[in-house]
């Protein structure tokens, strides 16, 4: 069992779901004609992921504990159709708690973290520009507004060390910014160097999207937040860098970074200091 998945399942009371995995894996292996390898270690917190072979072709089997951010991962990959993202070959809703996907395998599969951050910036920006597209009229995706409302409500339930006025400002912005976007596109929302893998079909492909529809400016945030040293030392310079690469509004991106730093500060204390540095 992947170590990170086992630890998270124990912490969150998902042991019963974990116990169903062997039978789910066996059923999917039979249905999709898979030879299943050992799962990737240490793995993620919400999914069992392993290399598989299907009629001689390398694939990846992903069995996911359903949660709001990843509810439409398969729909997003289907919409992108392999353009900058891994291809989706099969998807199934197993039960109320479980979804499964058969995905393109990226080989050699090195993460973008292997490159220096300035190089990461260019590749992340290039992928985002390709991934942003108008959603279909009857799309299944949730709105960025709904996601931000949920995260803001969760923040209000947590203890934090932020200045009360700063916290109120960040919380208000986090709820207001989605509604003032000039355009709305299909978002990845979790694109960072750890979710970009080297591949044969293209040099780099995105994995593990958390699709929503909303303000494209938001989509630069996860990469920015993952650039710890540059964000902590000169957040405005990092924002300017991504603005230039993505042709975004600098003031708007800075507001998004501030608001997201406030929201994340209870669990990521260093972001509270960043919020103080760039507070409007």
Backbone torsions as a table, in degrees:
resi	resn	phi	psi	omega
1	UNK	NA	133.8	176.7
2	UNK	-55.1	133.5	-172.3
3	UNK	-63.5	-43.8	-178.1
4	UNK	-66.0	-37.0	179.4
5	UNK	-67.7	-43.8	179.8
6	UNK	-62.6	-42.1	-179.8
7	UNK	-64.4	-45.3	-179.6
8	UNK	-66.1	-39.6	-179.6
9	UNK	-63.8	-39.4	178.2
10	UNK	-66.7	-43.4	-178.3
11	UNK	-65.5	-31.9	-173.9
12	UNK	-104.8	6.3	177.0
13	UNK	73.3	33.4	-178.9
14	UNK	-104.7	25.3	-177.2
15	UNK	-62.8	-35.3	179.1
16	UNK	-62.6	-40.7	177.4
17	UNK	-64.9	-41.5	179.2
18	UNK	-59.2	-36.9	-178.6
19	UNK	-67.9	-22.5	179.3
20	UNK	-81.8	-12.4	-173.8
21	UNK	-58.9	-45.4	-179.0
22	UNK	-55.9	-43.2	179.9
23	UNK	-70.4	-35.1	176.9
24	UNK	-65.1	-43.9	178.6
25	UNK	-61.0	-44.8	-178.9
26	UNK	-63.3	-41.8	-179.7
27	UNK	-65.5	-42.0	179.3
28	UNK	-68.9	-37.2	177.6
29	UNK	-61.0	-38.8	178.7
30	UNK	-71.0	-46.3	-175.3
31	UNK	-66.7	-42.0	-175.7
32	UNK	-99.6	6.5	176.7
33	UNK	57.0	62.2	-174.1
34	UNK	-113.0	143.8	163.7
35	UNK	-102.8	118.1	-168.3
36	UNK	-100.4	128.8	175.8
37	UNK	-92.7	-175.6	178.5
38	UNK	-71.5	143.1	-178.7
39	UNK	-66.0	153.5	176.2
40	UNK	-65.8	140.5	179.3
41	UNK	-116.2	146.7	-3.0
42	UNK	-79.4	-2.8	178.0
43	UNK	78.4	-178.3	177.1
44	UNK	-99.9	-178.0	-174.7
45	UNK	-88.7	-15.4	-174.0
46	UNK	-126.2	2.8	-175.6
47	UNK	-143.9	144.3	170.1
48	UNK	-96.2	121.5	-173.6
49	UNK	-131.9	131.4	-177.2
50	UNK	-147.6	151.5	172.1
51	UNK	-72.3	140.9	177.3
52	UNK	-138.2	165.2	173.5
53	UNK	-121.0	132.7	178.0
54	UNK	-124.3	108.1	-179.2
55	UNK	49.9	44.7	176.4
56	UNK	86.1	-3.0	-178.7
57	UNK	-103.1	135.0	177.7
58	UNK	-72.2	129.6	179.0
59	UNK	-139.5	177.8	173.6
60	UNK	-129.4	131.1	175.0
61	UNK	-99.9	126.8	-180.0
62	UNK	-124.5	120.2	177.6
63	UNK	-114.3	118.8	-164.9
64	UNK	-116.5	133.2	166.4
65	UNK	-71.2	122.7	-174.1
66	UNK	-69.8	131.0	174.8
67	UNK	-147.9	158.1	-168.7
68	UNK	-54.8	-44.5	-174.5
69	UNK	-64.0	-32.2	-176.3
70	UNK	-103.0	12.0	-174.3
71	UNK	-58.4	-33.8	-175.1
72	UNK	-117.4	32.3	178.6
73	UNK	-58.8	-47.2	-179.5
74	UNK	-63.7	-39.9	178.3
75	UNK	-61.9	-40.9	178.7
76	UNK	-64.4	-46.8	179.6
77	UNK	-62.8	-35.6	176.6
78	UNK	-65.4	-40.1	179.6
79	UNK	-67.3	-39.1	-179.7
80	UNK	-74.9	-25.1	173.5
81	UNK	56.3	33.8	178.5
82	UNK	84.5	1.2	-179.8
83	UNK	-82.6	90.4	-177.7
84	UNK	87.0	-5.0	-178.5
85	UNK	-130.6	160.8	175.7
86	UNK	-63.0	150.5	179.0
87	UNK	-81.7	146.2	175.8
88	UNK	-102.7	124.8	179.9
89	UNK	-102.4	-35.8	179.1
90	UNK	-146.0	152.1	173.3
91	UNK	-151.1	144.1	-178.4
92	UNK	-150.3	138.1	171.2
93	UNK	-88.7	106.3	-174.0
94	UNK	-74.0	-50.9	177.9
95	UNK	-159.9	-168.4	-175.5
96	UNK	-63.3	-21.0	-176.3
97	UNK	-110.8	-5.3	-166.0
98	UNK	-138.3	133.0	168.9
99	UNK	-124.2	158.0	-180.0
100	UNK	-136.6	145.5	178.3
101	UNK	-138.4	144.8	170.7
102	UNK	-110.0	120.0	-168.3
103	UNK	-122.0	159.0	169.5
104	UNK	-58.8	138.3	175.1
105	UNK	-95.5	131.0	178.0
106	UNK	-89.8	120.8	176.6
107	UNK	-124.9	132.6	7.0
108	UNK	-74.1	-13.2	174.2
109	UNK	82.8	18.4	175.5
110	UNK	-68.7	138.3	179.4
111	UNK	-77.0	157.5	177.6
112	UNK	-63.0	-14.9	176.6
113	UNK	-61.3	-15.1	179.1
114	UNK	-71.5	-15.7	179.0
115	UNK	-99.2	158.9	175.4
116	UNK	-64.1	150.7	-174.6
117	UNK	-57.6	-40.2	177.6
118	UNK	-59.3	-33.7	175.3
119	UNK	-71.5	-37.6	175.8
120	UNK	-58.0	-42.2	-179.2
121	UNK	-52.4	-47.2	-175.5
122	UNK	-65.2	-43.3	-176.7
123	UNK	-72.0	-42.3	176.9
124	UNK	-60.0	-45.1	179.8
125	UNK	-62.9	-42.0	179.4
126	UNK	-62.1	-41.7	178.8
127	UNK	-66.9	-43.9	-179.5
128	UNK	-59.4	-42.7	179.5
129	UNK	-59.5	-35.3	178.9
130	UNK	-76.2	-34.8	-174.6
131	UNK	-77.7	-29.2	-179.5
132	UNK	-69.2	121.6	177.8
133	UNK	-154.8	158.9	178.3
134	UNK	-67.8	129.8	177.6
135	UNK	-72.3	155.4	176.1
136	UNK	-63.5	152.7	-177.0
137	UNK	-53.7	-40.1	-177.8
138	UNK	-104.4	41.1	-175.9
139	UNK	-67.9	155.3	-178.3
140	UNK	-92.1	-1.8	-167.9
141	UNK	-76.9	145.6	173.1
142	UNK	-72.6	164.4	179.5
143	UNK	-88.1	149.9	173.0
144	UNK	-58.8	-34.6	177.6
145	UNK	-56.2	-46.0	-178.2
146	UNK	-65.4	-38.6	178.4
147	UNK	-64.6	-44.9	-179.2
148	UNK	-65.6	-37.0	177.1
149	UNK	-63.1	-41.6	-179.8
150	UNK	-66.2	-44.4	179.7
151	UNK	-65.4	-37.8	179.0
152	UNK	-64.5	-40.5	178.1
153	UNK	-65.0	-37.9	177.3
154	UNK	-66.0	-38.7	177.6
155	UNK	-60.1	-40.5	-177.7
156	UNK	-64.7	-19.0	-179.9
157	UNK	-90.6	-7.2	-174.5
158	UNK	-101.4	154.3	170.2
159	UNK	-81.7	143.3	179.1
160	UNK	-150.9	164.4	-177.7
161	UNK	-105.9	11.8	-178.9
162	UNK	-69.9	148.9	169.6
163	UNK	-56.2	131.3	-175.2
164	UNK	-55.7	-40.9	179.5
165	UNK	-66.9	-40.6	178.0
166	UNK	-64.2	-41.7	179.5
167	UNK	-63.3	-43.1	179.1
168	UNK	-62.5	-42.2	180.0
169	UNK	-62.9	-46.8	179.3
170	UNK	-63.4	-42.0	179.7
171	UNK	-63.2	-42.6	179.4
172	UNK	-63.7	-44.7	179.3
173	UNK	-63.5	-40.3	-178.5
174	UNK	-61.8	-31.8	178.5
175	UNK	-83.5	-28.9	-173.6
176	UNK	-89.1	-34.4	-173.3
177	UNK	-58.8	-39.7	-179.5
178	UNK	-58.7	-32.7	-176.3
179	UNK	-80.1	-8.3	-177.6
180	UNK	-108.6	13.1	-179.3
181	UNK	-69.5	141.8	178.6
182	UNK	-75.4	-25.2	176.8
183	UNK	-148.9	160.3	179.0
184	UNK	-126.5	136.5	-178.1
185	UNK	-136.4	169.8	172.7
186	UNK	-71.8	123.3	-176.1
187	UNK	-105.8	152.7	171.4
188	UNK	-86.4	-42.4	178.9
189	UNK	67.8	-12.4	-178.2
190	UNK	-136.3	37.6	-178.2
191	UNK	-88.9	112.6	176.4
192	UNK	-146.5	173.3	-171.1
193	UNK	-60.1	-30.2	179.0
194	UNK	-72.2	-16.2	178.9
195	UNK	-108.0	25.1	174.6
196	UNK	-128.3	122.9	-175.3
197	UNK	-117.9	146.7	173.6
198	UNK	-72.1	143.6	-174.7
199	UNK	-145.3	173.1	179.0
200	UNK	-89.2	-40.0	-177.7
201	UNK	-65.1	-39.4	174.4
202	UNK	-139.5	159.1	179.9
203	UNK	-58.4	-39.8	-177.0
204	UNK	-141.5	138.8	178.3
205	UNK	-134.1	144.4	179.3
206	UNK	-82.2	141.7	172.9
207	UNK	-127.3	167.7	171.6
208	UNK	55.0	49.7	176.8
209	UNK	-72.5	157.0	172.5
210	UNK	-123.0	78.1	-166.7
211	UNK	-69.6	134.9	170.1
212	UNK	-142.0	171.3	175.7
213	UNK	-115.6	129.3	-180.0
214	UNK	171.1	-154.4	-174.1
215	UNK	-63.5	118.8	179.3
216	UNK	-61.7	-25.5	179.3
217	UNK	-58.4	-34.7	-179.8
218	UNK	-58.4	-33.3	-171.0
219	UNK	-68.4	-14.1	176.4
220	UNK	-79.1	-11.7	-168.1
221	UNK	-67.2	-44.2	-171.9
222	UNK	-64.9	-39.1	175.8
223	UNK	-63.4	-44.1	179.6
224	UNK	-59.6	-46.1	-178.5
225	UNK	-65.3	-27.7	-179.1
226	UNK	-82.1	-9.7	177.5
227	UNK	-90.2	72.4	-167.1
228	UNK	-54.0	-51.9	-172.7
229	UNK	-67.3	-46.3	-179.0
230	UNK	-66.7	-37.1	179.2
231	UNK	-66.0	-41.0	-178.5
232	UNK	-73.8	-31.0	-174.7
233	UNK	-90.6	-37.7	-179.2
234	UNK	-153.0	74.9	-176.0
235	UNK	-60.5	-33.6	-178.9
236	UNK	-67.4	-37.2	177.8
237	UNK	-66.0	-39.8	178.1
238	UNK	-64.6	-41.7	177.0
239	UNK	-61.9	-44.3	179.2
240	UNK	-60.0	-40.3	179.8
241	UNK	-59.5	-48.2	-177.8
242	UNK	-72.7	-31.2	175.6
243	UNK	-61.1	-44.4	179.9
244	UNK	-64.3	-39.4	-177.4
245	UNK	-75.0	-28.5	-174.1
246	UNK	-109.6	-2.5	-179.6
247	UNK	55.9	52.8	-180.0
248	UNK	-108.7	169.2	175.4
249	UNK	-80.7	121.5	-174.1
250	UNK	-63.7	-43.4	-178.3
251	UNK	-64.0	-39.9	-178.9
252	UNK	-67.6	-42.9	179.2
253	UNK	-64.3	-38.7	178.9
254	UNK	-63.6	-38.9	176.5
255	UNK	-63.7	-41.8	178.2
256	UNK	-62.4	-43.3	179.7
257	UNK	-62.2	-45.4	178.0
258	UNK	-57.3	-50.8	-176.5
259	UNK	-62.9	-42.6	-179.7
260	UNK	-67.7	-36.3	176.6
261	UNK	-62.5	-39.9	176.2
262	UNK	-62.1	-48.9	-177.4
263	UNK	-61.1	-38.0	-176.2
264	UNK	-84.8	-12.1	-170.4
265	UNK	-60.0	-32.8	178.9
266	UNK	-61.0	-34.6	-178.2
267	UNK	-101.3	-10.9	-175.3
268	UNK	-138.6	74.3	-168.4
269	UNK	-55.7	-32.2	-179.7
270	UNK	-60.0	-25.0	-179.8
271	UNK	-73.0	-21.4	174.8
272	UNK	-63.0	-39.1	177.4
273	UNK	-66.2	-40.4	178.0
274	UNK	-61.8	-42.4	178.8
275	UNK	-58.3	-40.0	178.8
276	UNK	-65.0	-36.2	-178.2
277	UNK	-67.8	-32.1	-172.2
278	UNK	-116.1	12.3	-177.9
279	UNK	-55.4	134.2	-179.7
280	UNK	-71.8	NA	NA
